[in-house]
């Protein structure tokens, strides 16, 4: 592997380190500081404003289940290489996750340069402050787009626009469940790439809810790298309690 390609893969770890914290916050959890409605940019829809306030108040990036399963499908389409991992993640009281690998297979480059780097980034995310990347009015403008009818509920959609071009911030769309005030989807792109070896990083995270509780998180990462082409990762996380019913 050439030095240029190695640096491109090194940049993936930087992506993960700064991206994990705002993504973890989308789990939805316990109350922090509630910002007033006047701080939020919402157009003539009070119920949407209330849902957005609940979402902002209920963020806690470290409030994820202590034991989860994680499945990662990764690929380098241009090189026709792919890999897969299944593992159990245990989050310790000190907030540093540990992994019990159940299965890892596929191409060696994908396993080591994509999957393992993603896991290392997840571990280091516990060391990064979330204040500068959290999806809050301190970092974003929120502009109401409209309502979308989901199979089981209604979601309010907001355009999220960072105040500054800073690492870890996303320009995109945020969907919030009308009843639970939990994000069911966020999609967009990183406004600042952590390396010149990357052209663009697109991210989508979906939270699947049951009775107002997140039962599965699905994250899609599409990373356009120079020379290597695109790297794709699909990460599925489930609390251990849902293992017996998961497909």
C-alpha positions, -999 to 999 in steps of 0.1 A, spaced: 0 0 0 14 34 -10 20 62 14 -7 83 -3 -33 56 2 -22 50 38 -27 87 46 -62 85 30 -71 57 54 -56 75 83 -80 103 77 -109 79 83 -99 76 119 -101 114 122 -136 113 106 -148 89 132 -133 107 161 -151 139 154 -183 124 139 -190 98 166 -200 124 193 -228 141 173 -240 107 160 -241 93 195 -262 122 207 -289 111 183 -297 81 206 -319 105 227 -318 102 265 -318 122 296 -323 160 300 -295 185 299 -300 222 296 -332 233 277 -328 262 253 -358 285 250 -380 285 219 -367 319 210 -333 304 203 -347 281 176 -355 290 140 -389 275 134 -415 287 109 -452 288 121 -454 253 136 -455 253 174 -457 215 177 -425 212 156 -408 238 179 -418 217 210 -405 185 194 -372 203 187 -369 215 222 -375 180 235 -348 167 212 -323 193 223 -331 188 260 -328 150 258 -294 146 242 -268 126 260 -241 111 237 -230 86 264 -264 73 273 -264 42 251 -271 7 264 -242 -9 283 -243 -40 261 -251 -38 223 -245 -59 192 -228 -42 163 -226 -53 127 -205 -36 102 -205 -41 64 -177 -22 47 -165 -21 11 -142 -4 -14 -163 -7 -46 -136 6 -69 -112 -21 -57 -139 -47 -55 -131 -54 -18 -154 -59 11 -155 -71 47 -179 -78 76 -178 -78 114 -202 -89 141 -194 -81 177 -207 -74 211 -199 -39 225 -198 -33 262 -196 2 274 -177 4 308 -186 29 335 -156 50 324 -174 52 290 -148 34 270 -163 6 249 -148 -29 247 -155 -53 218 -160 -90 218 -156 -100 181 -179 -128 171 -171 -128 134 -148 -109 111 -144 -118 75 -135 -105 41 -106 -86 25 -77 -78 48 -75 -41 36 -111 -35 43 -110 -52 77 -79 -33 89 -82 0 71 -120 5 74 -136 -17 101 -108 -16 127 -103 21 122 -140 27 128 -139 8 160 -108 27 172 -126 59 164 -156 48 185 -133 41 214 -116 76 211 -149 94 208 -153 90 246 -123 113 250 -137 141 228 -159 169 242 -194 169 226 -200 206 232 -184 217 199 -202 191 178 -235 185 195 -267 192 175 -277 222 195 -285 259 189 -249 268 200 -236 250 169 -265 251 144 -293 270 129 -325 250 127 -350 258 99 -383 240 98 -389 222 65 -422 203 71 -439 172 85 -435 137 72 -459 109 80 -441 78 91 -456 43 94 -463 46 131 -460 83 138 -453 118 125 -418 134 121 -409 170 118 -380 178 95 -355 205 100 -326 218 79 -295 220 102 -269 245 91 -237 249 112 -228 283 124 -191 277 116 -172 254 92 -158 232 120 -148 195 121 -176 172 132 -204 194 121 -230 183 95 -249 202 69 -281 184 62 -316 173 75 -328 163 109 -360 143 114 -376 143 149 -403 120 161 -433 142 170 -442 123 202 -409 111 216 -388 141 206 -361 116 194 -342 119 161 -353 92 137 -330 103 109 -302 127 103 -285 130 69 -260 153 53 -223 158 48 -194 170 69 -188 207 63 -151 204 69 -130 174 58 -103 163 83 -78 156 56 -68 168 21 -69 131 11 -107 131 14 -131 148 -10 -164 144 7 -180 125 36 -217 118 35 -235 104 66 -270 91 73 -281 77 107 -316 62 112 -330 54 146 -357 28 146 -382 33 175 -405 10 194 -428 26 220 -406 57 221 -373 37 226 -345 33 201 -343 -4 193 -318 -1 164 -295 25 149 -283 22 113 -255 44 101 -245 48 65 -211 64 57 -200 72 22 -164 85 21 -150 97 -12 -112 94 -11 -86 104 -36 -71 75 -56 -89 48 -36 -123 59 -47 -153 56 -23 -154 37 9 -188 25 22 -197 15 57 -231 3 71 -232 0 108 -262 -16 126 -263 -13 164 -289 -29 187 -293 -32 225 -287 -66 237 -323 -69 249 -335 -70 213 -311 -99 202 -337 -126 204 -362 -107 182 -338 -92 158 -340 -106 122 
